[in-house]
Amino acid sequence: SAVISQKPSRDICQRGTSLTIQCQVDSQVTMMFWYRQQPGQSLTLIATANQGSEATYESGFVIDKFPISRPNLTFSTLTVSNMSPEDSSIYLCSVEMGTSGRDDSQETQYFGPGTRLLVL
Amino acid sequence: QKEVEQNSGPLSVPEGAIASLNCTYSDRGSQSFFWYRQYSGKSPELIMFIYSNGDKEDGRFTAQLNKASQYVSLLIRDSQPSDSATYLCAVIKGNNNDMRFGAGTRLTVKP
């Protein structure tokens, strides 16, 4: 697995402002993902961020609202732009890595601790 | 039809019992299946994965896969209060590493 950190861990923001969330991993990974998890709900994929190419967004998510950077193999940012109360959620980054120490290793996703965002 | 379906629960079992968590998926081309555990206020952590039909055991956990029925389950033996969490089923579709999550089943293990 990997050690994944996110900054900030939580924030309270005003409507109309923007917040940039950082995700740092302690090893080089090709694929990083950004998810949203609203209270009591499961994970919704926002976009896939691969180094050296534009992020790929899921249906319902657009680059103008959620711009993503992926400058290298250990770091990515997600910006939540022009925020509204509906953007209040937990935002999680994940990385794809092989399960370690197993004979039947499988590529899977490991998650950062999340960023809890409240928009007033 | 949702791509990955789970009963939302809550599922309540007494300490020491077997907890059975179920998941169905819609895409027959799905190849790999994962169970994540998520404690309240925390991020998901991987418990097990399975990609071959049959059972796979890891300690108190057993994952079961039936591709013909498009069904995957997680059994937790000798359930402990510390197992109380939401369990997320995840499926990778095809070869593009596109992982889809179920809504999760909330498990409560009562002492």
Interface residues (C-beta under 8 A of the other chain):
Chain A: S1 M31 F33 Q41 S42 L43 L45 L92 E96 T99 Q106 E107 T108 Q109 Y110 F111 G112 P113 G114
Chain B: S32 F34 K42 S43 P44 E45 L46 F49 Y51 L88 A90 I92 N97 M99 R100 F101 G102 A103 G104
